[in-house]
Amino acid sequence: MIAQTICDCSATRGHLLASFFFRRGSPDRGTIRTFVPTIAYSIATAIPYLRKAIGKVVARDPAVVHKDCSTQFTKLILEPLRSQSQASSTDGDNPFLIVIDGLDECADWENQREILENILNMTANHLHVRFIVLSRPEPHIKNFFHTLIQNGDVTVTPVFSIDDHHSAIEDVYTFLRNKLDDLSRMEKHLPALNPVPRPWPPDKVVRDLAYRSGGYFIYASTLLRYIDDEFSPCTKKLDGVVRMCSTTATPFAELDKLYTEILSTCPDRAQLLLVLGCLLLLRVDDTVPSVEKMELVLGLQWPGEALATLRGLHSVITFEPQPTLSKRYPPLDPQAPLDSSIRPVLIHASFTDFLLDETRSKSFFIDREKYMKEIISHSLESISSQVREMPPKYVPRSTSPCSSPTARCFSSDTTVAVNIFYLFSTWMGHFHTLSNPETLPFVEYIRKTWTTDFWISFLCKSRGWPSFWRGQLLGVPHDMSVAFEVDLSPFSYSHLGR
């Protein structure tokens, strides 16, 4: 909220050059990959005379957008700004501004440090640009600035700490008062608010909520998203929050109560925790799985079931459409389907911290070990189900890799192929993160169910798949036999490779 307000005010005055809002788990905003290209594009859009300079860089080297962050920073931002430094300083004493929010939510702390080092390098060039970086004070970020201070590279101007300064609570109060006044004028809330005296809520209630926040805007913004629900009266939602017993002024204790209230509105707690566990634990390259993939892994029967489970969490989870082709495997054919399912993304890192800390979340605690075991068990069952449902297609005996003269072989469509390989990569990628995995119950399930006949049947059914996928598939039985001591001695690789 603070970063957005800064951006809005700077844009109004014509000083905003670019902004980037990191969000943990987002395919586009959760990693460093799109950071510099986005900033460079914003600069080119904001300053016409830099558009040509940046365009020339890309024209000379189109691959620059795929190079490392430092190279991109130098070629796409630093050099164009430096070459036009005289023109860019024509705005008097007011420098241009680049705002970076949520640096701590960028995947990999080394990438976070690289961004800070590149910003420091830019400031050393005395360009007419200033940076505002907002982040939680993670140890490696604090250590970065502490080292600079010790070396005399930077000076620190103390402003105030939001942990104990009264003005921070006043700022939250002003924010809540204005936003709640705006909310009370929305047409969707008029049926609930028409009989209620104005202003709603009373000023005493708003001040109490601001005090509970401890000066943390995440409490205020989460509260507003929770109340602003078109399917439930805002008066009822706010009353539930106000009635929560306030026994401490610790801001995280109040935030935890708010998170608990939000989670308590979901009727099926067991499924809610399973879906949240899947959302938190099944990350690939720090990218969250889509709703479609979560339903596949958990074996949920009805499309949209995971989305319905998370429906009441709009105040802590946002849903982002992200159609992308799989980066892990090439497409089976030019018409390979996009993974167009939306991805649920946690709005703030504090909600993840809450769920993974038993002392804070209590009955909503996500135990990594427990839920990873459940997720793996569900994915194994889903693999067996997917193989059973692969559509049959007869293959003549002369070309059949099956040993039985009466055997029928099968081919599969693209969707099933993508699903099965996603499931294999899911459980095999996470299996060894568990403690003593060989003693777990589902290992016996694998030994009994995934026999030689199972693999031969599966490989026959996948005969129509392209060579890449067949090659990937051939390695799985060997890995299984090593990991789980499954007897695959009758397995004939010479036949399977045909």
C-alpha positions as CSV (number, residue, x, y, z in Angstrom):
1,M,0.0,0.0,0.0
2,I,2.8,2.4,0.9
3,A,4.7,1.7,-2.3
4,Q,1.6,2.1,-4.4
5,T,0.9,5.4,-2.8
6,I,4.4,6.6,-3.5
7,C,4.1,5.5,-7.1
8,D,0.7,7.3,-7.5
9,C,2.0,10.6,-6.0
10,S,5.3,10.5,-8.1
11,A,3.4,9.7,-11.3
12,T,1.0,12.6,-10.7
13,R,4.0,14.9,-10.4
14,G,5.8,13.4,-13.4
15,H,8.7,12.0,-11.5
16,L,8.0,8.2,-11.6
17,L,10.4,6.5,-14.0
18,A,9.5,2.8,-13.2
19,S,8.3,0.5,-10.5
20,F,8.4,-3.3,-9.8
21,F,6.3,-5.1,-7.2
22,F,7.8,-8.5,-6.3
23,R,5.3,-11.1,-5.1
24,R,6.5,-14.5,-3.8
25,G,5.4,-17.4,-5.9
26,S,4.2,-15.4,-8.9
27,P,5.5,-16.7,-12.2
28,D,6.3,-13.1,-13.5
29,R,6.9,-11.2,-10.2
30,G,8.4,-13.9,-8.0
31,T,11.8,-14.1,-9.6
32,I,14.6,-11.9,-11.0
33,R,13.9,-13.0,-14.6
34,T,11.5,-10.2,-15.6
35,F,12.8,-7.5,-13.2
36,V,15.2,-5.6,-15.4
37,P,13.3,-6.0,-18.7
38,T,10.2,-4.6,-16.9
39,I,12.1,-1.6,-15.5
40,A,13.8,-0.9,-18.9
41,Y,10.4,-1.1,-20.7
42,S,8.9,1.4,-18.2
43,I,11.9,3.8,-18.6
44,A,11.5,3.6,-22.4
45,T,7.8,4.3,-22.1
46,A,8.2,7.2,-19.6
47,I,11.1,9.0,-21.4
48,P,10.8,9.2,-25.2
49,Y,14.4,10.1,-25.8
50,L,15.5,7.0,-24.0
51,R,13.2,4.7,-26.0
52,K,15.6,5.0,-29.0
53,A,18.7,4.3,-26.9
54,I,17.2,1.2,-25.2
55,G,15.8,0.1,-28.6
56,K,19.3,0.2,-30.1
57,V,20.7,-2.0,-27.4
58,V,18.1,-4.7,-28.0
59,A,18.5,-4.4,-31.8
60,R,22.2,-4.9,-31.5
61,D,21.9,-7.8,-29.1
62,P,18.3,-9.4,-29.0
63,A,19.6,-12.0,-26.5
64,V,20.3,-9.3,-23.9
65,V,16.9,-9.8,-22.3
66,H,18.0,-13.4,-21.5
67,K,21.4,-12.6,-20.0
68,D,22.2,-12.3,-16.3
69,C,20.8,-9.5,-14.2
70,S,24.0,-7.4,-14.0
71,T,24.5,-7.4,-17.7
72,Q,20.9,-6.4,-18.3
73,F,21.2,-3.7,-15.7
74,T,24.3,-2.3,-17.4
75,K,23.1,-2.5,-21.0
76,L,19.4,-1.7,-20.6
77,I,19.4,0.8,-17.7
78,L,22.8,2.2,-16.7
79,E,24.3,2.9,-20.1
80,P,21.2,4.5,-21.7
81,L,20.7,6.7,-18.6
82,R,24.4,7.6,-18.5
83,S,24.5,8.4,-22.2
84,Q,21.5,10.7,-21.8
85,S,22.4,12.1,-18.4
86,Q,22.5,15.7,-19.5
87,A,19.0,15.4,-21.1
88,S,17.6,13.5,-18.2
89,S,18.6,16.2,-15.7
90,T,16.5,18.9,-17.2
91,D,13.8,18.5,-14.6
92,G,15.4,20.9,-12.2
93,D,16.2,19.6,-8.8
94,N,13.7,16.8,-8.8
95,P,15.2,13.5,-9.8
96,F,13.4,10.6,-11.4
97,L,12.2,7.8,-9.1
98,I,12.3,4.0,-9.4
99,V,10.3,2.1,-6.8
100,I,11.0,-1.5,-5.9
101,D,8.6,-3.1,-3.5
102,G,8.9,-6.5,-1.7
103,L,12.5,-7.2,-2.5
104,D,12.5,-10.0,0.1
105,E,9.8,-11.8,-1.9
106,C,12.2,-12.2,-4.9
107,A,13.3,-15.9,-5.1
108,D,16.8,-16.6,-3.9
109,W,18.6,-14.2,-1.5
110,E,21.6,-14.0,-3.8
111,N,19.3,-12.5,-6.5
112,Q,18.1,-9.9,-3.9
113,R,21.7,-9.0,-3.1
114,E,22.5,-8.7,-6.8
115,I,19.7,-6.2,-7.3
116,L,21.0,-4.1,-4.4
117,E,24.6,-4.2,-5.8
118,N,23.4,-3.0,-9.2
119,I,21.4,-0.2,-7.6
120,L,24.5,0.8,-5.6
121,N,26.5,0.8,-8.8
122,M,24.0,3.1,-10.5
123,T,24.0,5.6,-7.6
124,A,27.8,5.7,-7.8
125,N,27.4,7.1,-11.4
126,H,25.6,10.2,-10.0
127,L,22.7,9.8,-12.3
128,H,19.6,11.9,-11.9
129,V,17.7,8.9,-10.6
130,R,16.8,7.8,-7.1
131,F,15.6,4.4,-5.9
132,I,13.1,3.5,-3.1
133,V,13.4,-0.1,-2.1
134,L,10.8,-1.5,0.3
135,S,11.5,-4.9,2.0
136,R,11.2,-6.8,5.2
137,P,14.5,-6.5,7.1
138,E,15.7,-10.0,6.3
139,P,19.2,-10.8,7.8
140,H,21.1,-10.8,4.5
141,I,19.5,-7.5,3.4
142,K,20.4,-5.9,6.8
143,N,23.9,-7.3,6.5
144,F,24.3,-5.8,3.1
145,F,23.7,-2.3,4.3
146,H,25.6,-2.9,7.6
147,T,28.7,-3.7,5.6
148,L,28.3,-0.6,3.4
149,I,28.0,1.5,6.5
150,Q,31.0,0.0,8.1
151,N,33.1,0.6,5.0
152,G,31.9,4.2,4.8
153,D,30.2,3.7,1.5
154,V,26.8,5.0,2.6
155,T,25.4,7.2,5.3
156,V,22.2,6.4,7.2
157,T,19.5,9.0,7.9
158,P,17.2,7.8,10.7
159,V,13.5,8.4,10.1
160,F,11.5,6.4,12.6
161,S,10.8,2.8,13.5
162,I,7.3,1.6,12.8
163,D,7.6,-0.8,15.7
164,D,7.2,1.9,18.4
165,H,6.4,5.3,16.8
166,H,3.0,6.8,17.4
167,S,2.9,8.4,13.9
168,A,2.9,5.0,12.3
169,I,-0.4,4.1,14.1
170,E,-1.8,7.5,13.1
171,D,-0.9,6.8,9.4
172,V,-2.7,3.4,9.6
173,Y,-5.7,5.2,11.2
174,T,-5.8,7.7,8.4
175,F,-5.5,5.0,5.8
176,L,-8.3,2.9,7.4
177,R,-10.6,5.9,7.8
178,N,-10.3,6.9,4.2
179,K,-10.6,3.4,2.8
180,L,-13.6,2.4,5.0
181,D,-15.4,5.7,4.0
182,D,-14.8,4.7,0.3
183,L,-16.1,1.2,1.0
184,S,-19.2,2.4,2.7
185,R,-20.2,4.3,-0.4
186,M,-19.9,1.3,-2.7
187,E,-23.2,0.2,-4.2
188,K,-22.6,-3.5,-3.4
189,H,-22.5,-2.7,0.4
190,L,-25.5,-0.3,0.5
191,P,-28.1,-3.0,1.4
192,A,-26.1,-3.8,4.6
193,L,-25.2,-0.2,5.4
194,N,-28.5,1.7,4.7
195,P,-29.9,1.1,8.1
196,V,-26.6,1.8,9.9
197,P,-25.7,5.3,11.3
198,R,-22.9,7.1,9.6
199,P,-20.0,7.4,9.7
200,W,-19.5,3.7,9.5
201,P,-17.7,2.3,11.4
202,P,-17.6,4.8,14.3
203,D,-14.3,6.6,14.7
204,K,-13.7,4.8,18.0
205,V,-13.7,1.4,16.2
206,V,-11.3,2.6,13.5
207,R,-8.9,4.0,16.1
208,D,-9.0,0.6,18.0
209,L,-8.3,-1.2,14.7
210,A,-5.3,1.1,14.0
211,Y,-4.0,0.5,17.5
212,R,-4.3,-3.3,17.0
213,S,-2.2,-2.9,13.8
214,G,0.8,-1.8,15.7
215,G,1.6,0.5,12.8
216,Y,1.8,-2.4,10.3
217,F,-0.1,-1.7,7.0
218,I,-0.3,-5.4,6.2
219,Y,-2.9,-5.7,9.1
220,A,-4.9,-2.8,7.7
221,S,-4.8,-4.0,4.0
222,T,-5.7,-7.6,4.9
223,L,-8.6,-6.4,7.1
224,L,-10.0,-4.3,4.3
225,R,-9.8,-7.1,1.8
226,Y,-11.5,-9.4,4.3
227,I,-14.4,-6.9,4.9
228,D,-14.9,-6.1,1.2
229,D,-16.7,-9.3,0.3
230,E,-19.7,-9.0,-2.0
231,F,-21.1,-12.4,-0.8
232,S,-21.2,-11.5,2.9
233,P,-22.4,-8.3,4.7
234,C,-19.4,-6.0,5.5
235,T,-21.0,-5.2,8.8
236,K,-21.0,-8.8,9.8
237,K,-17.4,-9.3,8.7
238,L,-16.2,-6.2,10.6
239,D,-18.2,-7.2,13.7
240,G,-16.4,-10.5,13.8
241,V,-13.0,-8.8,13.8
242,V,-14.0,-6.3,16.4
243,R,-15.3,-9.0,18.8
244,M,-11.9,-10.8,18.7
245,C,-10.4,-10.5,22.2
246,S,-7.5,-8.1,22.2
247,T,-5.2,-9.0,25.0
248,T,-1.9,-7.8,23.7
249,A,-0.6,-4.8,21.7
250,T,1.8,-7.1,19.8
251,P,1.0,-6.5,16.1
252,F,1.7,-10.0,15.0
253,A,-0.6,-11.4,17.6
254,E,-3.4,-9.2,16.3
255,L,-2.5,-10.2,12.7
256,D,-2.5,-13.9,13.7
257,K,-6.0,-13.4,15.1
258,L,-7.1,-11.9,11.9
259,Y,-5.6,-14.7,9.8
260,T,-7.3,-17.2,12.2
261,E,-10.7,-15.5,11.7
262,I,-10.3,-15.6,7.9
263,L,-9.4,-19.3,7.8
264,S,-12.2,-20.1,10.2
265,T,-14.8,-19.1,7.6
266,C,-13.9,-22.1,5.4
267,P,-16.2,-25.1,6.3
268,D,-13.9,-28.0,5.3
269,R,-10.8,-27.4,7.3
270,A,-9.1,-30.7,6.4
271,Q,-9.3,-30.0,2.6
272,L,-8.4,-26.4,3.1
273,L,-5.2,-27.3,4.9
274,L,-4.4,-30.0,2.3
275,V,-4.8,-27.5,-0.6
276,L,-2.8,-24.8,1.3
277,G,-0.1,-27.4,2.0
278,C,0.0,-28.2,-1.7
279,L,0.2,-24.4,-2.5
280,L,3.1,-23.9,-0.1
281,L,5.1,-27.1,-0.7
282,L,4.8,-27.8,-4.4
283,R,6.9,-25.0,-5.8
284,V,9.0,-25.5,-8.9
285,D,11.7,-22.8,-9.3
286,D,9.8,-20.9,-6.6
287,T,6.7,-20.8,-8.8
288,V,3.4,-21.9,-7.3
289,P,1.4,-24.7,-9.0
290,S,-1.8,-23.8,-10.9
291,V,-5.2,-24.7,-9.5
292,E,-5.4,-27.3,-12.2
293,K,-2.1,-28.9,-11.2
294,M,-3.1,-29.0,-7.5
295,E,-6.4,-30.7,-8.3
296,L,-4.4,-33.2,-10.4
297,V,-1.9,-34.0,-7.6
298,L,-4.5,-34.3,-4.9
299,G,-6.8,-36.4,-7.1
300,L,-9.8,-34.0,-6.6
301,Q,-12.8,-35.3,-8.6
302,W,-14.5,-32.1,-9.6
303,P,-12.9,-29.4,-11.7
304,G,-12.8,-26.2,-9.7
305,E,-12.8,-28.0,-6.3
306,A,-9.5,-26.5,-5.2
307,L,-10.6,-23.0,-6.3
308,A,-13.9,-23.4,-4.4
309,T,-11.9,-24.4,-1.3
310,L,-9.9,-21.2,-1.4
311,R,-12.9,-19.1,-2.3
312,G,-13.2,-17.5,1.2
313,L,-9.5,-16.5,1.3
314,H,-9.6,-13.6,-1.2
315,S,-8.2,-11.3,1.5
316,V,-4.9,-13.3,1.7
317,I,-4.7,-15.0,-1.7
318,T,-4.9,-13.5,-5.2
319,F,-5.5,-15.5,-8.3
320,E,-3.3,-14.8,-11.4
321,P,-3.9,-16.2,-14.9
322,Q,-0.6,-17.3,-16.3
323,P,-0.8,-19.2,-19.6
324,T,2.7,-20.7,-20.2
325,L,4.1,-23.7,-22.0
326,S,5.9,-26.1,-19.8
327,K,9.6,-25.1,-19.3
328,R,10.5,-28.5,-17.9
329,Y,9.6,-30.4,-21.1
330,P,9.2,-29.5,-24.7
331,P,5.7,-29.6,-26.2
332,L,4.5,-32.9,-27.6
333,D,3.4,-31.1,-30.8
334,P,2.7,-27.6,-32.1
335,Q,-0.8,-27.8,-30.8
336,A,0.3,-28.7,-27.2
337,P,-2.1,-27.2,-24.8
338,L,-1.2,-24.2,-22.6
339,D,-1.4,-24.5,-18.9
340,S,-4.0,-21.8,-18.7
341,S,-5.3,-22.5,-15.3
342,I,-5.0,-19.7,-12.8
343,R,-2.4,-19.7,-10.0
344,P,-3.2,-18.8,-6.4
345,V,-0.5,-16.5,-5.0
346,L,-0.2,-15.5,-1.3
347,I,-0.5,-11.7,-1.1
348,H,2.0,-11.3,1.8
349,A,4.8,-13.4,3.1
350,S,3.5,-13.0,6.7
351,F,0.7,-15.4,5.8
352,T,3.2,-18.1,4.9
353,D,5.1,-17.4,8.1
354,F,1.9,-17.8,10.0
355,L,0.9,-21.1,8.5
356,L,4.3,-22.7,9.0
357,D,4.7,-21.6,12.6
358,E,2.7,-23.9,14.9
359,T,2.9,-21.4,17.9
360,R,1.1,-18.8,15.8
361,S,-1.3,-20.8,13.6
362,K,-2.2,-23.6,16.1
363,S,-5.0,-25.7,14.5
364,F,-4.2,-24.2,11.0
365,F,-0.5,-25.2,11.2
366,I,0.9,-26.7,8.0
367,D,3.4,-29.4,9.1
368,R,5.8,-29.7,6.1
369,E,6.6,-33.4,6.8
370,K,3.0,-34.4,7.4
371,Y,1.5,-32.7,4.4
372,M,4.3,-33.6,2.0
373,K,3.6,-37.3,2.9
374,E,-0.1,-36.8,2.2
375,I,0.6,-34.9,-1.1
376,I,3.0,-37.7,-2.3
377,S,0.4,-40.4,-1.4
378,H,-2.3,-38.5,-3.4
379,S,0.0,-38.1,-6.4
380,L,0.9,-41.8,-6.5
381,E,-2.8,-42.7,-6.5
382,S,-3.4,-40.1,-9.2
383,I,-0.6,-41.6,-11.4
384,S,-2.3,-45.1,-11.1
385,S,-5.6,-43.6,-12.0
386,Q,-4.2,-41.7,-15.0
387,V,-2.6,-44.8,-16.4
388,R,-5.8,-46.9,-15.9
389,E,-7.8,-44.2,-17.8
390,M,-5.5,-43.9,-20.8
391,P,-7.6,-44.6,-23.9
392,P,-6.9,-47.8,-25.8
393,K,-5.8,-48.1,-29.4
394,Y,-4.9,-51.5,-31.0
395,V,-1.3,-51.8,-32.3
396,P,-0.7,-54.7,-34.8
397,R,1.3,-57.6,-33.3
398,S,4.2,-57.1,-35.8
399,T,4.9,-53.7,-34.3
400,S,3.9,-54.4,-30.8
401,P,6.5,-54.2,-28.0
402,C,4.3,-56.5,-25.8
403,S,5.3,-60.1,-25.4
404,S,1.8,-61.5,-25.3
405,P,0.3,-62.3,-28.8
406,T,-3.1,-61.3,-27.5
407,A,-2.0,-58.1,-25.8
408,R,-3.5,-54.8,-26.8
409,C,-1.3,-51.7,-26.8
410,F,-2.4,-48.2,-26.2
411,S,-1.6,-44.6,-27.2
412,S,-2.3,-41.5,-25.1
413,D,-3.3,-37.9,-25.8
414,T,-1.2,-34.9,-25.0
415,T,-3.0,-33.9,-21.9
416,V,-2.5,-37.3,-20.2
417,A,1.2,-37.3,-21.1
418,V,1.7,-33.9,-19.6
419,N,-0.3,-34.8,-16.5
420,I,1.6,-38.1,-15.8
421,F,5.0,-36.6,-16.2
422,Y,4.0,-33.7,-13.9
423,L,2.9,-36.2,-11.3
424,F,6.2,-38.2,-11.6
425,S,8.3,-35.1,-11.3
426,T,6.2,-34.0,-8.3
427,W,6.5,-37.0,-6.1
428,M,10.0,-38.1,-7.1
429,G,11.3,-34.5,-6.7
430,H,10.0,-34.2,-3.1
431,F,10.3,-37.8,-1.9
432,H,13.9,-37.6,-0.7
433,T,13.2,-34.4,1.3
434,L,11.4,-36.6,3.8
435,S,13.1,-38.1,6.8
436,N,13.5,-41.9,6.5
437,P,11.4,-42.1,3.4
438,E,12.0,-45.8,2.8
439,T,10.0,-46.6,6.0
440,L,6.8,-44.8,4.9
441,P,3.6,-46.7,4.1
442,F,3.3,-45.6,0.5
443,V,6.7,-47.3,-0.3
444,E,4.9,-50.7,0.2
445,Y,2.1,-49.5,-2.1
446,I,4.7,-48.8,-4.8
447,R,6.3,-52.2,-4.3
448,K,3.0,-54.1,-4.6
449,T,1.3,-52.0,-7.3
450,W,4.0,-50.7,-9.7
451,T,5.2,-54.2,-10.8
452,T,6.7,-55.2,-14.0
453,D,3.3,-55.8,-15.5
454,F,2.3,-52.3,-14.6
455,W,5.3,-50.7,-16.3
456,I,4.9,-52.9,-19.4
457,S,1.3,-51.9,-19.7
458,F,2.1,-48.3,-19.2
459,L,4.8,-48.2,-21.8
460,C,2.6,-50.0,-24.3
461,K,-0.1,-47.5,-23.7
462,S,2.3,-44.6,-24.3
463,R,3.6,-46.0,-27.6
464,G,2.2,-43.0,-29.5
465,W,4.2,-40.5,-27.5
466,P,7.1,-38.7,-29.1
467,S,10.7,-39.9,-28.6
468,F,11.5,-37.3,-25.9
469,W,8.8,-38.5,-23.6
470,R,9.5,-42.1,-24.3
471,G,13.1,-41.6,-23.4
472,Q,12.1,-39.9,-20.2
473,L,9.7,-42.7,-19.4
474,L,12.3,-45.5,-19.9
475,G,14.5,-44.1,-17.1
476,V,11.7,-44.2,-14.5
477,P,11.5,-48.0,-13.9
478,H,15.2,-48.2,-13.3
479,D,15.0,-45.4,-10.8
480,M,12.1,-47.1,-9.1
481,S,13.9,-50.5,-8.9
482,V,16.9,-48.8,-7.2
483,A,14.9,-46.6,-4.8
484,F,12.3,-49.1,-3.7
485,E,13.8,-52.5,-4.5
486,V,11.1,-53.3,-7.0
487,D,11.8,-56.5,-8.9
488,L,11.9,-55.4,-12.6
489,S,14.2,-58.2,-13.8
490,P,11.8,-59.4,-16.5
491,F,11.8,-55.9,-17.9
492,S,13.0,-56.0,-21.5
493,Y,14.5,-52.5,-22.4
494,S,15.3,-53.7,-25.9
495,H,11.6,-54.1,-26.5
496,L,10.5,-51.0,-24.7
497,G,12.8,-48.7,-26.8
498,R,11.2,-49.7,-30.1
